[in-house]
């Protein structure tokens, strides 16, 4: 793909997924646009083993945009980094097509691995603000990671993950469309557990009250029997 073709594709991706954009010229001011252009250059240099020059370009981009992408990372088409401040993408990260990352996302390692030590994100994955995905495992196609989640193990396709540590709270076989990918309408597993406990507690209270009423009725019947005797 030529440079002009790539620029046109990046403009289209950002305009499709950011409703704040009013004109194509605004795209040139976006940190995501700037850092991805520099990443593509740095990645080619990295593949040719020009490691120092590749890191020099990526570190300059990180200082200017607040987005740190290691030149060794493998990134597919259509990556969109919304706002982007604090985003970190590690060296052995693999990202598929049409992935969306929000600010503060970390795709990192645990510090205890060698070789492939960063996550793999398949196509159409969305990672919400502040989420951390740590380790060498795969996030399946069309999955969503909730804001502030810490994911430490593999996620199958078509799943929604929330919490610390991340837990799968939704899984189905339907494809998640990009227009449905928002970082607000996500299940709350802690609230669900509290509500379940409240329901169970109410059931136990009702059963206890029934037992007390039954015992009182039995005692009243015993008293009547004694009086009759």
N, C-alpha and C positions, 0 to 999 in steps of 0.2 A: 504494500500500500504506500502510495506517495504521500508526501508531507501535506499537500493541499487536501487530498482525500481524507487523510486522518483528521485534519483540522475541521473539515466540514462534518465529519462523523461526530467529533467531540461536541461541536456546537449543537448538533441535533439532539444528542443524548442529554445535554444539560438543559436545553429548552424544553424537552419533553418532560423532564422530571423535576424541574424547579419552576413553580408557578410565579415566582417573583421576577423572572426574566421578562423584560418588555421588548428587548431588541437583541439581535445577534452580537452587536458590538459589546454589550455588557458581559458576554461570555469571556472576553479577553481579560476582564478584570478578576475573574473567579480564581481562587487558589487552586481548585480542582483542575481547571484547565491548564494553568501554568505548570503545576507539578507533574501532570501526566505527560505533557510535552517533553519536559526534562527527563522524566523517567524513561521514556522510549529511547532517548538518545543514550542515557546512562546504561540501560539494559543491553543495548547493542555493543557498547564498549566492554561491558562486563563479560558478555559471551565471547568476545575476542581476547579476553584475559587482560584487558587494560584496567586492572582493578583500581588502581589509585585514581586515575582520571574519572572513572565511573563514580567512585565514592565522592570525589571532589564536586562533581556536578550534582549528585543527589543531596549532599550536605548543604550546598548553596541553596538548593530548592527548599530544603527543610527550614532553613533560616528565614527565607522570604515568605513561605506559605504556612509554616507551622505543621506541615504534613511530612512525615518521614517515611519514605519508601526505599527500602534497600534495593539497589540495582539488580541484585540477583533474583528478586521475586518475579514470578511468572504471572502476568495479568492479561486476561482476555479482552474482548471488545466490550465497550459500553459500561465500563466502571464509572460510577458516579459517586463522588465524595461530597456530601452536602456540608457546607461551611468548612469542615475539615480540620479545624484547630485541634491539635493533640492526637491526630490519627497516626498510628505506627503500624507498618507492614514489614514483617521480618524477611530475612534473606531467602528462606526456603518455602515461603508462602506461595501457594498456587491459587489463583482466583479465576473463575470461569467467566462467562459472558453475562452482561446485564446485571451485575452485582451493585448493590447500593450500600454505602457506608456512611454513617453519620458521625458527628464530631466526637472526639474522645475515644474512638474505637481502637483497640489493640489486637493485632493478629501476631501473637508472640509465642515464644517457647517457654519451657519450664526451667531452663538452665541446667537440666540433668541429661540432655540428650545430645547425640552427635548425628551428623548426616541430616536427614529430613527431620526438622525439629519444630516446624511451624505448621499451622493448619492449612487444609485445602478447602476452599469454598467453591461449590459447584454452581451451575448457572442459576440466575434469578434469586440468589440469596440476598436477604436484607438484614443488616446488623444495625441495631438502633444505638442511640447516643450513649456513650460511656461503657458499652459492653466490652468484655475481655474474652477472647478465645485463645486459650493457652495450650499448646502441645501439638503433636503431630497426629492429627486425625482429620476426618472429613465431615463437613457440614453438607448434607444432601441438598439436592435441587429443590428450589421453591420454599426453602425453610426461612423462618423469621426468628431472629434473636432479639428479645426484649431489652429495653433500656436498662443499663446497669447490671445486666446479667454477667455471670462468670461461668463460661462453658469450659469444662475440663475433659469431656469425653465425646465420642462420636454422636452425631445427630443424623437420623435417617431422613430421606426426602420428605417434603410436604409436612414439616413439623413446625410447631411454635414452641420456643424455649424461653423460660423466664426464671428469675431467681438467682440466689447465690447459695450453693453452686447451682448452675442451670439445670432445670428439670423440664422434660417434655410435657406440655400441658394440652397439646392438641396435635392430632395426627389423622390424616385422611388421604384418600387417593385422588382428590381433586387438585388440579394445578392452581397455584396461587398466581393470579394475574398481577401485573405490576401496579395497576391502578388500585388494587386492594392492599398494597404494601404500605401501611402506615405504622407508626411506632406508638400509637395511643391505644387502639382497640385490641388489647391483649389480655388474656385471662390472668387473674391474680390467685395463685395457688395458696398463699397464706390466708387470704380472705375466705377462700373456699373451705379450707380446713377449719377455720374458726366457725363458720356457719354450720358445718357438719357437726362440730362439737356442741354447738348451741342446740341443734335439733335433737341430737342424742340425749343431751342433758334434760331437755323438756320431756322427752319420752320417758326417761327414768323417773322424773318428778311425778308425771301422771300415773305411772305404774305404782309408785310408792303411796300416792294419795289414795288410789283404789284399794291397796292392801290395808291401809289404816281404816278406811271406811268399812271394809268388810270385817275387820277385827272388832270394830265398835258395834256393828250390827250383831255379831255373834255374842258379844258380852251382853247386849241388851236382851237377846233371846234367852240366855242362861238365867238372867235375873227373873224374867217372867216365869220360867220353868220352876225356879225355886219358890216363888210366891204361890204358884198353883199347888205345890206339894204341901 
